Amino acid sequence: MQRRKINRLDNTGLGLLAGFLTPVIIFFAVYFINENGISFSNYVGNLMYLQSLVKLGSLCVFANSAVFMGFIKLKYEKTARGVLAATIIYAFVVLISRAF
């Protein structure tokens, strides 16, 4: 039986980190693209006023599917598991925020 080569990039912690940071990076990228000279706090306040903060957050989390598939393609199953766990946590946060 052949042993699988141990890769230090294949761990759940790295997947959780990637899964939590990817939506945040996408959110800031959307802010900087649509900045129009307003501050970040005003931007978030406007999104809350328009009730689109949760919707934009959900779209940012959707980018995790690309990260997940990338790790699956690289055969980093533990890292992909971490990305999936972060996505599920984000989904619970969105679900709770929709309820209240």
Backbone atoms as SQL, in Angstrom:
CREATE TABLE atoms (id INTEGER PRIMARY KEY, chain TEXT, resi INTEGER, resn TEXT, atom TEXT, x REAL, y REAL, z REAL);
INSERT INTO atoms VALUES
  (1, 'A', 1, 'MET', 'N', 0.845, -1.171, 0.000),
  (2, 'A', 1, 'MET', 'CA', 0.000, 0.000, 0.000),
  (3, 'A', 1, 'MET', 'C', 0.889, 1.233, 0.000),
  (4, 'A', 2, 'GLN', 'N', 0.535, 2.158, -0.849),
  (5, 'A', 2, 'GLN', 'CA', 1.335, 3.365, -0.992),
  (6, 'A', 2, 'GLN', 'C', 0.865, 4.432, -0.009),
  (7, 'A', 3, 'ARG', 'N', 1.807, 5.039, 0.674),
  (8, 'A', 3, 'ARG', 'CA', 1.461, 6.109, 1.607),
  (9, 'A', 3, 'ARG', 'C', 1.314, 7.412, 0.861),
  (10, 'A', 4, 'ARG', 'N', 0.360, 8.178, 1.290),
  (11, 'A', 4, 'ARG', 'CA', 0.133, 9.489, 0.687),
  (12, 'A', 4, 'ARG', 'C', 1.174, 10.462, 1.207),
  (13, 'A', 5, 'LYS', 'N', 1.717, 11.250, 0.312),
  (14, 'A', 5, 'LYS', 'CA', 2.723, 12.227, 0.689),
  (15, 'A', 5, 'LYS', 'C', 2.087, 13.292, 1.578),
  (16, 'A', 6, 'ILE', 'N', 2.709, 13.550, 2.715),
  (17, 'A', 6, 'ILE', 'CA', 2.173, 14.528, 3.659),
  (18, 'A', 6, 'ILE', 'C', 2.458, 15.925, 3.130),
  (19, 'A', 7, 'ASN', 'N', 1.420, 16.709, 3.016),
  (20, 'A', 7, 'ASN', 'CA', 1.550, 18.080, 2.540),
  (21, 'A', 7, 'ASN', 'C', 1.118, 18.999, 3.674),
  (22, 'A', 8, 'ARG', 'N', 1.973, 19.923, 4.029),
  (23, 'A', 8, 'ARG', 'CA', 1.648, 20.801, 5.159),
  (24, 'A', 8, 'ARG', 'C', 0.559, 21.814, 4.814),
  (25, 'A', 9, 'LEU', 'N', 0.244, 21.992, 3.523),
  (26, 'A', 9, 'LEU', 'CA', -0.854, 22.875, 3.143),
  (27, 'A', 9, 'LEU', 'C', -2.203, 22.186, 3.234),
  (28, 'A', 10, 'ASP', 'N', -2.214, 20.891, 3.451),
  (29, 'A', 10, 'ASP', 'CA', -3.460, 20.136, 3.538),
  (30, 'A', 10, 'ASP', 'C', -3.854, 19.975, 4.999),
  (31, 'A', 11, 'ASN', 'N', -4.406, 21.053, 5.572),
  (32, 'A', 11, 'ASN', 'CA', -4.915, 20.955, 6.940),
  (33, 'A', 11, 'ASN', 'C', -6.176, 21.804, 7.079),
  (34, 'A', 12, 'THR', 'N', -6.987, 21.423, 8.018),
  (35, 'A', 12, 'THR', 'CA', -8.293, 22.051, 8.198),
  (36, 'A', 12, 'THR', 'C', -8.180, 23.513, 8.630),
  (37, 'A', 13, 'GLY', 'N', -7.184, 23.834, 9.425),
  (38, 'A', 13, 'GLY', 'CA', -7.008, 25.216, 9.891),
  (39, 'A', 13, 'GLY', 'C', -6.779, 26.186, 8.741),
  (40, 'A', 14, 'LEU', 'N', -5.962, 25.772, 7.791),
  (41, 'A', 14, 'LEU', 'CA', -5.724, 26.615, 6.620),
  (42, 'A', 14, 'LEU', 'C', -7.010, 26.778, 5.814),
  (43, 'A', 15, 'GLY', 'N', -7.788, 25.717, 5.730),
  (44, 'A', 15, 'GLY', 'CA', -9.069, 25.791, 5.025),
  (45, 'A', 15, 'GLY', 'C', -10.045, 26.734, 5.707),
  (46, 'A', 16, 'LEU', 'N', -10.087, 26.681, 7.036),
  (47, 'A', 16, 'LEU', 'CA', -10.950, 27.615, 7.776),
  (48, 'A', 16, 'LEU', 'C', -10.510, 29.052, 7.546),
  (49, 'A', 17, 'LEU', 'N', -9.205, 29.277, 7.582),
  (50, 'A', 17, 'LEU', 'CA', -8.679, 30.619, 7.351),
  (51, 'A', 17, 'LEU', 'C', -9.032, 31.101, 5.945),
  (52, 'A', 18, 'ALA', 'N', -8.827, 30.263, 4.954),
  (53, 'A', 18, 'ALA', 'CA', -9.161, 30.636, 3.574),
  (54, 'A', 18, 'ALA', 'C', -10.665, 30.848, 3.427),
  (55, 'A', 19, 'GLY', 'N', -11.451, 29.994, 4.073),
  (56, 'A', 19, 'GLY', 'CA', -12.903, 30.107, 3.982),
  (57, 'A', 19, 'GLY', 'C', -13.460, 31.350, 4.649),
  (58, 'A', 20, 'PHE', 'N', -12.809, 31.819, 5.713),
  (59, 'A', 20, 'PHE', 'CA', -13.269, 33.030, 6.379),
  (60, 'A', 20, 'PHE', 'C', -12.729, 34.297, 5.704),
  (61, 'A', 21, 'LEU', 'N', -11.529, 34.231, 5.149),
  (62, 'A', 21, 'LEU', 'CA', -10.932, 35.430, 4.554),
  (63, 'A', 21, 'LEU', 'C', -11.416, 35.730, 3.138),
  (64, 'A', 22, 'THR', 'N', -11.746, 34.714, 2.363),
  (65, 'A', 22, 'THR', 'CA', -12.164, 34.937, 0.980),
  (66, 'A', 22, 'THR', 'C', -13.383, 35.856, 0.882),
  (67, 'A', 23, 'PRO', 'N', -14.469, 35.625, 1.626),
  (68, 'A', 23, 'PRO', 'CA', -15.604, 36.545, 1.531),
  (69, 'A', 23, 'PRO', 'C', -15.269, 37.970, 1.993),
  (70, 'A', 24, 'VAL', 'N', -14.409, 38.084, 2.997),
  (71, 'A', 24, 'VAL', 'CA', -14.026, 39.411, 3.489),
  (72, 'A', 24, 'VAL', 'C', -13.247, 40.159, 2.418),
  (73, 'A', 25, 'ILE', 'N', -12.337, 39.464, 1.752),
  (74, 'A', 25, 'ILE', 'CA', -11.558, 40.089, 0.681),
  (75, 'A', 25, 'ILE', 'C', -12.469, 40.502, -0.469),
  (76, 'A', 26, 'ILE', 'N', -13.424, 39.659, -0.833),
  (77, 'A', 26, 'ILE', 'CA', -14.378, 39.989, -1.895),
  (78, 'A', 26, 'ILE', 'C', -15.221, 41.202, -1.490),
  (79, 'A', 27, 'PHE', 'N', -15.657, 41.251, -0.226),
  (80, 'A', 27, 'PHE', 'CA', -16.459, 42.377, 0.248),
  (81, 'A', 27, 'PHE', 'C', -15.682, 43.690, 0.139),
  (82, 'A', 28, 'PHE', 'N', -14.407, 43.679, 0.574),
  (83, 'A', 28, 'PHE', 'CA', -13.594, 44.891, 0.474),
  (84, 'A', 28, 'PHE', 'C', -13.299, 45.247, -0.978),
  (85, 'A', 29, 'ALA', 'N', -13.153, 44.240, -1.838),
  (86, 'A', 29, 'ALA', 'CA', -12.934, 44.511, -3.263),
  (87, 'A', 29, 'ALA', 'C', -14.154, 45.210, -3.864),
  (88, 'A', 30, 'VAL', 'N', -15.343, 44.750, -3.495),
  (89, 'A', 30, 'VAL', 'CA', -16.576, 45.401, -3.979),
  (90, 'A', 30, 'VAL', 'C', -16.646, 46.831, -3.459),
  (91, 'A', 31, 'TYR', 'N', -16.249, 47.037, -2.211),
  (92, 'A', 31, 'TYR', 'CA', -16.245, 48.391, -1.651),
  (93, 'A', 31, 'TYR', 'C', -15.290, 49.298, -2.417),
  (94, 'A', 32, 'PHE', 'N', -14.080, 48.828, -2.659),
  (95, 'A', 32, 'PHE', 'CA', -13.100, 49.677, -3.330),
  (96, 'A', 32, 'PHE', 'C', -13.456, 49.921, -4.792),
  (97, 'A', 33, 'ILE', 'N', -14.133, 48.985, -5.431),
  (98, 'A', 33, 'ILE', 'CA', -14.571, 49.193, -6.820),
  (99, 'A', 33, 'ILE', 'C', -15.689, 50.221, -6.871),
  (100, 'A', 34, 'ASN', 'N', -16.614, 50.171, -5.900),
  (101, 'A', 34, 'ASN', 'CA', -17.777, 51.071, -5.879),
  (102, 'A', 34, 'ASN', 'C', -17.624, 52.205, -4.882),
  (103, 'A', 35, 'GLU', 'N', -16.424, 52.560, -4.519),
  (104, 'A', 35, 'GLU', 'CA', -16.176, 53.482, -3.413),
  (105, 'A', 35, 'GLU', 'C', -16.884, 54.829, -3.586),
  (106, 'A', 36, 'ASN', 'N', -16.687, 55.522, -4.649),
  (107, 'A', 36, 'ASN', 'CA', -17.309, 56.825, -4.938),
  (108, 'A', 36, 'ASN', 'C', -17.086, 57.848, -3.833),
  (109, 'A', 37, 'GLY', 'N', -15.964, 57.762, -3.137),
  (110, 'A', 37, 'GLY', 'CA', -15.602, 58.772, -2.154),
  (111, 'A', 37, 'GLY', 'C', -16.335, 58.718, -0.828),
  (112, 'A', 38, 'ILE', 'N', -17.001, 57.635, -0.504),
  (113, 'A', 38, 'ILE', 'CA', -17.667, 57.546, 0.794),
  (114, 'A', 38, 'ILE', 'C', -16.844, 56.657, 1.724),
  (115, 'A', 39, 'SER', 'N', -16.980, 56.891, 3.007),
  (116, 'A', 39, 'SER', 'CA', -16.220, 56.114, 3.980),
  (117, 'A', 39, 'SER', 'C', -16.808, 54.709, 4.088),
  (118, 'A', 40, 'PHE', 'N', -16.000, 53.820, 4.643),
  (119, 'A', 40, 'PHE', 'CA', -16.432, 52.433, 4.780),
  (120, 'A', 40, 'PHE', 'C', -17.636, 52.313, 5.711),
  (121, 'A', 41, 'SER', 'N', -17.644, 53.091, 6.795),
  (122, 'A', 41, 'SER', 'CA', -18.772, 53.019, 7.730),
  (123, 'A', 41, 'SER', 'C', -20.059, 53.516, 7.074),
  (124, 'A', 42, 'ASN', 'N', -19.963, 54.569, 6.255),
  (125, 'A', 42, 'ASN', 'CA', -21.143, 55.035, 5.528),
  (126, 'A', 42, 'ASN', 'C', -21.603, 54.003, 4.498),
  (127, 'A', 43, 'TYR', 'N', -20.647, 53.343, 3.876),
  (128, 'A', 43, 'TYR', 'CA', -20.965, 52.310, 2.892),
  (129, 'A', 43, 'TYR', 'C', -21.748, 51.171, 3.550),
  (130, 'A', 44, 'VAL', 'N', -21.249, 50.698, 4.690),
  (131, 'A', 44, 'VAL', 'CA', -21.932, 49.618, 5.403),
  (132, 'A', 44, 'VAL', 'C', -23.286, 50.109, 5.927),
  (133, 'A', 45, 'GLY', 'N', -23.334, 51.344, 6.401),
  (134, 'A', 45, 'GLY', 'CA', -24.599, 51.912, 6.862),
  (135, 'A', 45, 'GLY', 'C', -25.631, 51.998, 5.751),
  (136, 'A', 46, 'ASN', 'N', -25.192, 52.403, 4.570),
  (137, 'A', 46, 'ASN', 'CA', -26.107, 52.461, 3.420),
  (138, 'A', 46, 'ASN', 'C', -26.596, 51.071, 3.037),
  (139, 'A', 47, 'LEU', 'N', -25.702, 50.084, 3.092),
  (140, 'A', 47, 'LEU', 'CA', -26.120, 48.717, 2.784),
  (141, 'A', 47, 'LEU', 'C', -27.129, 48.213, 3.803),
  (142, 'A', 48, 'MET', 'N', -26.931, 48.569, 5.060),
  (143, 'A', 48, 'MET', 'CA', -27.893, 48.158, 6.087),
  (144, 'A', 48, 'MET', 'C', -29.228, 48.861, 5.878),
  (145, 'A', 49, 'TYR', 'N', -29.188, 50.151, 5.511),
  (146, 'A', 49, 'TYR', 'CA', -30.415, 50.909, 5.276),
  (147, 'A', 49, 'TYR', 'C', -31.199, 50.326, 4.091),
  (148, 'A', 50, 'LEU', 'N', -30.482, 49.922, 3.058),
  (149, 'A', 50, 'LEU', 'CA', -31.128, 49.337, 1.879),
  (150, 'A', 50, 'LEU', 'C', -31.443, 47.854, 2.059),
  (151, 'A', 51, 'GLN', 'N', -31.113, 47.317, 3.212),
  (152, 'A', 51, 'GLN', 'CA', -31.307, 45.906, 3.533),
  (153, 'A', 51, 'GLN', 'C', -30.602, 44.998, 2.521),
  (154, 'A', 52, 'SER', 'N', -29.398, 45.399, 2.096),
  (155, 'A', 52, 'SER', 'CA', -28.642, 44.580, 1.154),
  (156, 'A', 52, 'SER', 'C', -27.332, 44.061, 1.709),
  (157, 'A', 53, 'LEU', 'N', -27.061, 44.329, 2.976),
  (158, 'A', 53, 'LEU', 'CA', -25.804, 43.866, 3.555),
  (159, 'A', 53, 'LEU', 'C', -25.747, 42.342, 3.597),
  (160, 'A', 54, 'VAL', 'N', -26.822, 41.704, 4.000),
  (161, 'A', 54, 'VAL', 'CA', -26.861, 40.248, 4.074),
  (162, 'A', 54, 'VAL', 'C', -26.798, 39.649, 2.671),
  (163, 'A', 55, 'LYS', 'N', -27.461, 40.301, 1.715),
  (164, 'A', 55, 'LYS', 'CA', -27.444, 39.798, 0.339),
  (165, 'A', 55, 'LYS', 'C', -26.045, 39.877, -0.258),
  (166, 'A', 56, 'LEU', 'N', -25.366, 40.996, -0.056),
  (167, 'A', 56, 'LEU', 'CA', -23.999, 41.134, -0.553),
  (168, 'A', 56, 'LEU', 'C', -23.073, 40.165, 0.167),
  (169, 'A', 57, 'GLY', 'N', -23.270, 39.983, 1.457),
  (170, 'A', 57, 'GLY', 'CA', -22.474, 39.019, 2.212),
  (171, 'A', 57, 'GLY', 'C', -22.663, 37.605, 1.689),
  (172, 'A', 58, 'SER', 'N', -23.891, 37.262, 1.335),
  (173, 'A', 58, 'SER', 'CA', -24.158, 35.933, 0.786),
  (174, 'A', 58, 'SER', 'C', -23.459, 35.739, -0.553),
  (175, 'A', 59, 'LEU', 'N', -23.448, 36.775, -1.364),
  (176, 'A', 59, 'LEU', 'CA', -22.747, 36.684, -2.644),
  (177, 'A', 59, 'LEU', 'C', -21.240, 36.554, -2.448),
  (178, 'A', 60, 'CYS', 'N', -20.721, 37.213, -1.433),
  (179, 'A', 60, 'CYS', 'CA', -19.285, 37.102, -1.144),
  (180, 'A', 60, 'CYS', 'C', -18.939, 35.685, -0.685),
  (181, 'A', 61, 'VAL', 'N', -19.812, 35.069, 0.079),
  (182, 'A', 61, 'VAL', 'CA', -19.576, 33.702, 0.554),
  (183, 'A', 61, 'VAL', 'C', -19.643, 32.720, -0.607),
  (184, 'A', 62, 'PHE', 'N', -20.389, 33.059, -1.647),
  (185, 'A', 62, 'PHE', 'CA', -20.487, 32.194, -2.818),
  (186, 'A', 62, 'PHE', 'C', -19.117, 31.960, -3.455),
  (187, 'A', 63, 'ALA', 'N', -18.186, 32.904, -3.290),
  (188, 'A', 63, 'ALA', 'CA', -16.827, 32.747, -3.824),
  (189, 'A', 63, 'ALA', 'C', -16.101, 31.588, -3.161),
  (190, 'A', 64, 'ASN', 'N', -16.561, 31.177, -1.987),
  (191, 'A', 64, 'ASN', 'CA', -15.946, 30.029, -1.314),
  (192, 'A', 64, 'ASN', 'C', -16.103, 28.748, -2.127),
  (193, 'A', 65, 'SER', 'N', -17.128, 28.681, -2.968),
  (194, 'A', 65, 'SER', 'CA', -17.295, 27.472, -3.781),
  (195, 'A', 65, 'SER', 'C', -16.128, 27.312, -4.752),
  (196, 'A', 66, 'ALA', 'N', -15.615, 28.410, -5.291),
  (197, 'A', 66, 'ALA', 'CA', -14.454, 28.327, -6.183),
  (198, 'A', 66, 'ALA', 'C', -13.208, 27.902, -5.420),
  (199, 'A', 67, 'VAL', 'N', -13.040, 28.434, -4.216),
  (200, 'A', 67, 'VAL', 'CA', -11.892, 28.052, -3.388),
  (201, 'A', 67, 'VAL', 'C', -12.003, 26.578, -3.009),
  (202, 'A', 68, 'PHE', 'N', -13.188, 26.149, -2.634),
  (203, 'A', 68, 'PHE', 'CA', -13.435, 24.750, -2.280),
  (204, 'A', 68, 'PHE', 'C', -13.088, 23.826, -3.451),
  (205, 'A', 69, 'MET', 'N', -13.587, 24.164, -4.641),
  (206, 'A', 69, 'MET', 'CA', -13.324, 23.323, -5.802),
  (207, 'A', 69, 'MET', 'C', -11.842, 23.316, -6.178),
  (208, 'A', 70, 'GLY', 'N', -11.171, 24.443, -5.965),
  (209, 'A', 70, 'GLY', 'CA', -9.732, 24.493, -6.220),
  (210, 'A', 70, 'GLY', 'C', -8.968, 23.545, -5.319),
  (211, 'A', 71, 'PHE', 'N', -9.313, 23.519, -4.038),
  (212, 'A', 71, 'PHE', 'CA', -8.645, 22.612, -3.114),
  (213, 'A', 71, 'PHE', 'C', -8.994, 21.152, -3.402),
  (214, 'A', 72, 'ILE', 'N', -10.204, 20.891, -3.839),
  (215, 'A', 72, 'ILE', 'CA', -10.581, 19.525, -4.218),
  (216, 'A', 72, 'ILE', 'C', -9.760, 19.085, -5.427),
  (217, 'A', 73, 'LYS', 'N', -9.608, 19.984, -6.395),
  (218, 'A', 73, 'LYS', 'CA', -8.835, 19.650, -7.595),
  (219, 'A', 73, 'LYS', 'C', -7.367, 19.377, -7.259),
  (220, 'A', 74, 'LEU', 'N', -6.833, 20.099, -6.271),
  (221, 'A', 74, 'LEU', 'CA', -5.458, 19.876, -5.832),
  (222, 'A', 74, 'LEU', 'C', -5.318, 18.668, -4.915),
  (223, 'A', 75, 'LYS', 'N', -6.446, 18.031, -4.604),
  (224, 'A', 75, 'LYS', 'CA', -6.511, 16.878, -3.694),
  (225, 'A', 75, 'LYS', 'C', -6.091, 17.238, -2.267),
  (226, 'A', 76, 'TYR', 'N', -6.486, 18.432, -1.838),
  (227, 'A', 76, 'TYR', 'CA', -6.286, 18.869, -0.457),
  (228, 'A', 76, 'TYR', 'C', -7.629, 18.731, 0.255),
  (229, 'A', 77, 'GLU', 'N', -7.975, 17.504, 0.588),
  (230, 'A', 77, 'GLU', 'CA', -9.302, 17.238, 1.147),
  (231, 'A', 77, 'GLU', 'C', -9.515, 17.876, 2.511),
  (232, 'A', 78, 'LYS', 'N', -8.494, 17.870, 3.354),
  (233, 'A', 78, 'LYS', 'CA', -8.646, 18.473, 4.683),
  (234, 'A', 78, 'LYS', 'C', -8.824, 19.987, 4.579),
  (235, 'A', 79, 'THR', 'N', -8.098, 20.619, 3.685),
  (236, 'A', 79, 'THR', 'CA', -8.233, 22.063, 3.498),
  (237, 'A', 79, 'THR', 'C', -9.612, 22.388, 2.929),
  (238, 'A', 80, 'ALA', 'N', -10.072, 21.578, 1.985),
  (239, 'A', 80, 'ALA', 'CA', -11.416, 21.774, 1.429),
  (240, 'A', 80, 'ALA', 'C', -12.476, 21.602, 2.508),
  (241, 'A', 81, 'ARG', 'N', -12.249, 20.674, 3.426),
  (242, 'A', 81, 'ARG', 'CA', -13.173, 20.471, 4.535),
  (243, 'A', 81, 'ARG', 'C', -13.260, 21.728, 5.403),
  (244, 'A', 82, 'GLY', 'N', -12.134, 22.386, 5.625),
  (245, 'A', 82, 'GLY', 'CA', -12.123, 23.633, 6.393),
  (246, 'A', 82, 'GLY', 'C', -12.883, 24.745, 5.696),
  (247, 'A', 83, 'VAL', 'N', -12.719, 24.850, 4.366),
  (248, 'A', 83, 'VAL', 'CA', -13.465, 25.858, 3.596),
  (249, 'A', 83, 'VAL', 'C', -14.959, 25.576, 3.692),
  (250, 'A', 84, 'LEU', 'N', -15.329, 24.315, 3.596),
  (251, 'A', 84, 'LEU', 'CA', -16.735, 23.941, 3.708),
  (252, 'A', 84, 'LEU', 'C', -17.287, 24.277, 5.089),
  (253, 'A', 85, 'ALA', 'N', -16.499, 24.038, 6.130),
  (254, 'A', 85, 'ALA', 'CA', -16.936, 24.363, 7.496),
  (255, 'A', 85, 'ALA', 'C', -17.133, 25.872, 7.651),
  (256, 'A', 86, 'ALA', 'N', -16.229, 26.668, 7.106),
  (257, 'A', 86, 'ALA', 'CA', -16.375, 28.125, 7.181),
  (258, 'A', 86, 'ALA', 'C', -17.611, 28.581, 6.423),
  (259, 'A', 87, 'THR', 'N', -17.893, 27.964, 5.300),
  (260, 'A', 87, 'THR', 'CA', -19.078, 28.316, 4.514),
  (261, 'A', 87, 'THR', 'C', -20.352, 27.979, 5.281),
  (262, 'A', 88, 'ILE', 'N', -20.362, 26.858, 5.963),
  (263, 'A', 88, 'ILE', 'CA', -21.531, 26.475, 6.761),
  (264, 'A', 88, 'ILE', 'C', -21.718, 27.434, 7.926),
  (265, 'A', 89, 'ILE', 'N', -20.634, 27.851, 8.552),
  (266, 'A', 89, 'ILE', 'CA', -20.734, 28.829, 9.649),
  (267, 'A', 89, 'ILE', 'C', -21.292, 30.144, 9.130),
  (268, 'A', 90, 'TYR', 'N', -20.793, 30.612, 7.969),
  (269, 'A', 90, 'TYR', 'CA', -21.341, 31.820, 7.358),
  (270, 'A', 90, 'TYR', 'C', -22.822, 31.652, 7.044),
  (271, 'A', 91, 'ALA', 'N', -23.225, 30.463, 6.579),
  (272, 'A', 91, 'ALA', 'CA', -24.635, 30.218, 6.268),
  (273, 'A', 91, 'ALA', 'C', -25.499, 30.318, 7.519),
  (274, 'A', 92, 'PHE', 'N', -25.009, 29.804, 8.650),
  (275, 'A', 92, 'PHE', 'CA', -25.758, 29.940, 9.900),
  (276, 'A', 92, 'PHE', 'C', -25.855, 31.397, 10.333),
  (277, 'A', 93, 'VAL', 'N', -24.793, 32.163, 10.146),
  (278, 'A', 93, 'VAL', 'CA', -24.823, 33.588, 10.492),
  (279, 'A', 93, 'VAL', 'C', -25.856, 34.315, 9.638),
  (280, 'A', 94, 'VAL', 'N', -25.892, 34.007, 8.339),
  (281, 'A', 94, 'VAL', 'CA', -26.882, 34.628, 7.450),
  (282, 'A', 94, 'VAL', 'C', -28.282, 34.208, 7.854),
  (283, 'A', 95, 'LEU', 'N', -28.460, 32.945, 8.187),
  (284, 'A', 95, 'LEU', 'CA', -29.772, 32.455, 8.607),
  (285, 'A', 95, 'LEU', 'C', -30.246, 33.156, 9.872),
  (286, 'A', 96, 'ILE', 'N', -29.361, 33.314, 10.834),
  (287, 'A', 96, 'ILE', 'CA', -29.719, 33.985, 12.083),
  (288, 'A', 96, 'ILE', 'C', -30.012, 35.474, 11.834),
  (289, 'A', 97, 'SER', 'N', -29.209, 36.109, 10.972),
  (290, 'A', 97, 'SER', 'CA', -29.448, 37.527, 10.695),
  (291, 'A', 97, 'SER', 'C', -30.741, 37.740, 9.924),
  (292, 'A', 98, 'ARG', 'N', -31.136, 36.788, 9.115),
  (293, 'A', 98, 'ARG', 'CA', -32.416, 36.891, 8.405),
  (294, 'A', 98, 'ARG', 'C', -33.597, 36.720, 9.363),
  (295, 'A', 99, 'ALA', 'N', -33.399, 35.920, 10.393),
  (296, 'A', 99, 'ALA', 'CA', -34.478, 35.654, 11.346),
  (297, 'A', 99, 'ALA', 'C', -34.748, 36.859, 12.237),
  (298, 'A', 100, 'PHE', 'N', -33.723, 37.677, 12.477),
  (299, 'A', 100, 'PHE', 'CA', -33.903, 38.817, 13.376),
  (300, 'A', 100, 'PHE', 'C', -33.770, 40.062, 12.617);
